[in-house]
Amino acid sequence: MGTRKGRPLPPGEQFFTPGATGLRKAVERRSAAPAVFLFTQVPRWAVPVAMVVLLLTGLAVTGWAGGLAVLPVIAFVLWMAYLSWPSLATGGKLLRVVLLTFLTLVVLTRFGAIPL
C-alpha cells in the first residue's frame, strides 16, 4: 500500500452525533466525506484564506457580485454551525447566530433588498 498523504484524522470515539435521527443523521452522513477531505487533504491554510478572501471581496465590492462572493461563506458557516450545534454552549450558539445574521444582512444589502 502507498503512503497516505495529508493529516491524520483527529482522535475521538465517534464522528457522528450519538442517537441522531432524521435530518441531522442524513446531513452528518452526507457531510462526512467532504468534511474528511476538506480537513485532512486540503492544506490547513486553504479554507480560512478562501473564506477571508471571499468575505473581504463581498464587503469591498458593491452590487450583486459582492453578494455572490459572500454566499459560499454563508454556506460554509451554516454547515459548520449545524454540525457543531449539539456540542456548543449557549455563547457559541449565540455567536454563530449573530455571525450568520450579519452575513445575511451583507448579502441582502449587496443584492439591493435592504437599502444602505
Buried (B, 14 or more C-beta within 10 A) or exposed (E): EEEEEEEEEEEEEEEEBEEBEEEBEEBBEEBEEEBEEEBBEEEEEEEEEBBEEBBEBBEEBEEEEBBBBBBBBBEBBBBEBBBEEEEEEEEEEEEBEEBBEEBBEBBEBBBEEEEE
